[in-house]
Amino acid sequence: MPWTNQTTSAILIDELDLNQSYRQTTNCVSLEGPKRIGYFSCYDNNNDIVFSQDISSLRYLDLPNPVSINCLQGYDSTRKYGHVNSSDMLLLRWVLENEITMQKFPSDFICKNGLMKDMMIVLYDDDNWSLSATKIGGKIVLNKMESIEKKENIDSQTEHVNQSTYATSLQRLITQNSNHSQCSSGIENDSFFGVFHTKIGSHRILHAGWLHCVESKQELDKPFVHMKFALIGKYNGPREFHSSHKANTWWSLATLAGVDTIIRAKCERDFRVKKIDKLDVDNLINKNRQMIFFNSLNVVLDFIKSIVTEENKCYNFHFKGEDKKLTGYMKMDADEKLIPPWYIDVQLSSKSL
């Protein structure tokens, strides 16, 4: 697939060859964390996303017996599924409302687990992706962007691919929430997020991840830090086992959220699930690959930190899966859609005090 440079007004700063970097890496790093330090709920209220610092959107696993699930329940053929919501920075709302916790857990980066996952699996990922980075108050805020190729592919995807993408939101069909009036769809804009603090190498990261569900209804009676969560994953039949890409993705997301269990569902060609089992996260990939993922995350963060040196400037990074190269640019024009002005204003006013 040809790469389209969507940075039309930017200065090229540097490029990182991940393959070469991997060959030159001699030191192994480990992940310290994740430590659960907070949470928030979000849900859709007449197309407005409501942020609430409570557990109102927390869900618990409730598997049907027998298992026979139509994954296309609620599917809308007029919509295109799979777009990146680059303006979704609810974590920044949490940051502003938890100043004391932020002081206890200083960080160099603020981002979401999905973006960290992309950094971890770069050596095994053939897709292109983009992110923006802005240093505000000494912290680099990272935000996933939708590449031109990705947007065009989604807009032109076939009905079958669109249905398959929608079916990924199986989570809403095998979980329950006691607060049905606020959380019923189970999509990411109607969900429960954990807030975590992690260190890798010299990097301290504040990150948020979508927590699909706790393992049982009984877990709801426990304090948040003691709840046992599960990640729900789907793979497509007729193959008997999930792909290595699924294993890489599930392991990374679960590890970043401190989750030990994968609820794995096999989705047949008619988009029905008739088989669900449980997997141990630690057995998804071998120890050597786990170390590669940690080293990749550390190397990418090293590179980003070396590029993003000026405060309140917008930087873009583009990863090309074909040649495993990450390119960093400084944008000449600001983009308020990436970092909300209300967050920047508060950070700048705090710095001036």
C-alpha positions in Angstrom: 0.0 0.0 0.0 1.5 3.4 -0.9 2.2 5.8 1.9 0.6 9.2 1.8 2.3 12.0 3.7 -0.5 13.9 5.4 1.9 16.4 6.9 1.7 19.2 4.4 3.0 22.0 6.6 5.7 20.5 8.8 9.5 20.2 9.3 11.0 16.7 9.1 13.1 16.2 12.2 14.3 12.5 12.2 13.5 9.0 11.3 13.8 5.8 13.4 14.5 2.4 11.8 12.9 -0.1 14.2 14.5 -3.1 12.5 18.0 -1.5 12.8 17.3 -0.4 16.4 16.2 -3.9 17.3 19.5 -5.4 16.0 21.5 -2.8 17.9 19.6 -3.2 21.2 21.7 -5.0 23.9 19.9 -4.1 27.1 16.5 -5.6 28.1 14.0 -3.5 29.9 11.0 -4.5 32.0 7.7 -2.9 32.7 7.2 -1.6 36.2 3.4 -1.6 36.7 0.7 -1.0 35.7 -0.5 0.4 39.0 -4.2 1.2 39.2 -4.6 4.8 40.3 -8.1 5.8 39.2 -11.0 5.2 36.9 -13.8 6.9 35.0 -17.0 6.1 33.2 -18.3 7.5 29.9 -21.6 7.0 28.2 -23.6 8.5 25.3 -26.4 10.9 26.3 -28.2 12.0 23.1 -24.9 12.0 21.2 -23.1 13.9 23.9 -20.3 11.9 25.7 -20.8 12.2 29.4 -17.7 11.9 31.6 -18.2 10.7 35.2 -15.6 9.8 37.7 -17.5 6.7 39.1 -18.1 3.1 38.2 -21.5 3.6 36.6 -20.3 2.0 33.3 -18.5 -0.9 34.9 -19.7 -4.2 33.5 -19.5 -7.9 34.6 -19.2 -11.0 32.5 -22.5 -12.8 32.0 -22.1 -15.6 29.4 -25.3 -17.1 27.9 -25.9 -20.8 28.3 -26.0 -22.3 25.8 -23.7 -20.0 23.8 -25.4 -18.8 20.6 -24.9 -15.1 19.9 -25.7 -13.0 16.9 -22.8 -10.4 16.8 -24.7 -8.1 14.3 -27.4 -7.1 16.8 -27.8 -3.4 16.5 -25.7 -3.2 13.2 -26.4 -0.2 11.0 -25.5 -0.7 7.4 -25.4 3.0 6.7 -22.5 3.5 9.1 -18.8 2.8 8.6 -17.2 1.2 11.6 -13.6 1.3 12.7 -12.7 5.0 12.5 -10.3 6.4 15.1 -11.8 9.0 17.5 -8.7 11.3 17.7 -10.5 13.9 19.8 -11.3 11.4 22.5 -9.2 12.8 25.3 -11.3 12.0 28.3 -8.2 11.1 30.2 -7.2 14.8 30.2 -10.5 15.5 32.1 -9.4 13.0 34.7 -6.0 14.6 34.9 -7.4 18.0 35.7 -9.7 16.6 38.4 -7.0 14.6 40.1 -4.2 17.1 40.8 -3.1 15.4 44.1 -2.9 12.0 42.5 -0.9 13.5 39.6 1.6 14.9 42.1 2.0 11.4 43.7 2.6 9.8 40.3 4.7 12.2 38.1 4.7 11.3 34.4 6.5 12.0 31.2 3.8 10.8 28.9 0.0 10.8 28.9 -1.8 8.4 26.4 -4.2 5.5 26.0 -3.4 1.8 26.1 -4.3 1.3 22.5 -1.5 3.6 21.4 1.1 2.0 23.7 0.0 -1.4 22.2 0.8 -0.1 18.7 4.3 0.9 19.9 4.9 -2.5 21.5 4.1 -4.6 18.4 5.8 -2.4 15.8 8.2 -5.2 14.7 5.2 -7.5 14.0 2.8 -4.9 12.5 2.4 -4.3 8.8 -0.2 -1.5 9.1 0.5 2.2 8.9 -0.5 4.5 11.8 0.0 8.0 13.0 0.1 9.9 16.3 0.4 13.5 17.5 2.5 14.6 20.4 2.4 17.9 22.3 4.4 18.8 25.4 2.3 20.7 27.9 3.6 21.4 31.4 6.5 19.1 30.9 4.3 16.1 30.0 4.0 14.8 26.4 0.4 14.1 25.5 0.1 11.4 22.8 -3.0 11.0 20.7 -3.8 8.5 18.0 -4.5 9.9 14.5 -6.3 8.4 11.6 -4.0 8.1 8.6 -5.3 9.0 5.1 -5.0 5.4 4.0 -6.9 4.1 7.1 -9.8 6.6 6.6 -10.0 5.8 2.9 -10.0 2.0 3.5 -12.7 2.3 6.1 -14.9 4.5 3.9 -14.6 2.1 1.0 -14.7 -1.2 2.9 -17.1 -3.9 1.8 -20.3 -4.7 3.7 -18.8 -7.9 4.9 -15.7 -6.2 6.3 -17.9 -3.5 7.9 -19.9 -6.2 9.6 -16.8 -7.9 10.8 -15.5 -4.7 12.3 -18.8 -4.1 14.0 -18.8 -7.7 15.4 -15.7 -6.9 17.3 -17.9 -5.1 19.8 -19.1 -8.5 21.1 -18.4 -7.2 24.6 -21.9 -5.6 24.8 -23.6 -9.0 24.2 -21.9 -11.1 26.9 -21.7 -8.6 29.8 -24.2 -6.8 32.0 -24.4 -3.5 33.8 -26.5 -2.8 36.8 -27.0 0.8 35.6 -28.7 0.0 32.3 -30.1 3.5 31.8 -26.6 4.9 31.4 -24.6 2.1 29.8 -26.2 -0.3 27.4 -24.3 -0.3 24.0 -20.9 -1.5 25.2 -18.9 0.4 22.6 -15.8 2.3 23.7 -17.7 5.6 24.0 -20.0 4.0 26.5 -17.6 2.2 28.8 -15.4 2.0 31.9 -11.8 3.0 31.9 -9.0 2.3 34.3 -6.2 4.9 34.8 -2.8 3.5 35.3 0.8 4.5 36.1 3.7 2.6 34.5 7.4 3.0 34.2 9.6 1.5 31.5 13.2 2.4 31.1 13.4 6.1 32.1 9.9 6.8 31.0 6.9 7.4 33.4 3.6 6.9 31.7 0.1 7.9 32.8 -2.3 5.9 30.6 -6.0 4.9 30.4 -7.4 1.6 29.1 -10.9 0.4 28.4 -11.7 -2.3 30.9 -14.2 -4.6 29.2 -15.6 -6.3 32.3 -14.9 -7.9 35.7 -14.9 -11.7 35.7 -18.1 -12.1 37.7 -20.9 -10.0 39.3 -19.3 -10.8 42.8 -16.3 -8.7 41.8 -18.4 -5.6 41.9 -18.4 -5.7 45.7 -14.6 -5.4 45.9 -12.6 -2.2 45.9 -11.4 -1.2 42.4 -7.8 -2.1 43.1 -8.7 -5.7 44.0 -11.2 -6.3 41.1 -10.4 -9.1 38.6 -10.9 -7.9 35.1 -11.1 -9.8 31.8 -10.4 -8.7 28.2 -12.9 -9.9 25.6 -11.4 -10.9 22.2 -12.9 -12.3 19.0 -11.3 -14.2 16.2 -13.0 -15.3 12.9 -13.7 -18.8 11.8 -13.4 -21.2 10.1 -9.9 -21.2 11.5 -9.6 -23.2 14.8 -7.2 -20.8 16.6 -6.6 -17.1 16.8 -3.8 -15.6 14.7 -0.4 -14.4 16.1 -1.5 -10.8 15.5 -4.5 -11.4 17.8 -2.2 -12.9 20.4 0.2 -9.9 20.2 -2.7 -7.5 20.5 -4.5 -9.2 23.3 -1.4 -9.8 25.3 -0.3 -6.1 25.0 -3.6 -4.6 25.9 -4.1 -7.0 28.8 -0.6 -6.5 30.2 -1.0 -2.7 30.1 -4.3 -3.0 32.0 -3.0 -5.6 34.5 -5.5 -8.2 33.2 -4.8 -11.9 33.6 -7.7 -13.5 31.6 -8.8 -13.3 28.0 -12.4 -14.3 27.2 -12.0 -15.7 23.6 -14.9 -16.0 21.2 -14.9 -17.7 17.9 -17.1 -15.8 15.3 -18.3 -17.9 12.4 -18.8 -16.6 8.9 -22.5 -15.9 9.6 -21.3 -13.6 12.5 -22.6 -16.0 15.2 -20.6 -17.0 18.2 -21.1 -20.6 19.5 -17.8 -21.1 21.2 -16.3 -19.1 24.1 -13.4 -20.1 26.3 -10.9 -18.5 28.7 -7.2 -18.0 28.1 -4.3 -17.2 30.5 -2.7 -13.9 29.2 0.8 -15.0 30.1 0.6 -18.0 27.8 -0.5 -16.0 24.7 3.1 -15.2 23.6 6.5 -16.5 24.6 8.9 -14.7 27.0 11.3 -13.7 24.2 8.5 -11.9 22.3 7.3 -10.2 25.6 10.8 -8.8 26.0 10.8 -7.6 22.4 7.6 -5.8 23.0 8.9 -4.0 26.1 12.1 -3.0 24.3 10.1 -1.7 21.3 7.9 0.4 23.6 11.0 1.8 25.3 12.8 2.6 22.0 9.8 4.4 20.5 9.3 6.5 23.6 13.0 7.3 23.6 12.6 8.5 20.0 9.5 10.6 20.7 11.0 12.2 23.7 14.1 13.2 21.7 11.9 14.8 19.0 9.3 16.6 21.2 11.5 19.2 22.9 9.5 22.4 22.7 6.5 23.2 24.8 3.1 23.8 23.2 4.3 22.7 19.8 2.5 20.0 17.8 4.5 17.1 16.5 3.3 14.3 14.2 4.8 10.8 14.0 4.0 8.4 11.1 4.8 4.7 11.2 5.2 2.7 8.0 4.5 -1.0 8.6 6.1 -2.1 5.4 9.7 -0.9 6.3 9.2 -0.5 10.1 10.2 3.1 10.1 8.9 5.9 12.4 9.2 9.5 11.2 8.9 12.6 13.4 7.8 16.0 12.2 7.2 19.4 13.8 3.9 20.9 12.6 4.0 24.5 11.5 0.3 25.1 12.4 -1.5 24.1 15.6 -4.5 21.7 15.7 -6.9 22.4 18.5 -8.8 19.2 17.7 -5.9 17.1 19.1 -5.5 18.8 22.5 -8.5 20.6 23.9 -8.0 24.3 24.7 -9.5 23.9 28.1 -6.7 21.5 29.0 -3.9 23.8 27.6 -5.3 26.9 29.4 -5.3 25.2 32.8 -1.8 23.8 32.4 -0.4 27.2 31.2 -2.1 29.0 34.1 -0.8 26.5 36.6 2.7 26.9 35.3 2.6 30.7 35.6 1.7 30.6 39.3 
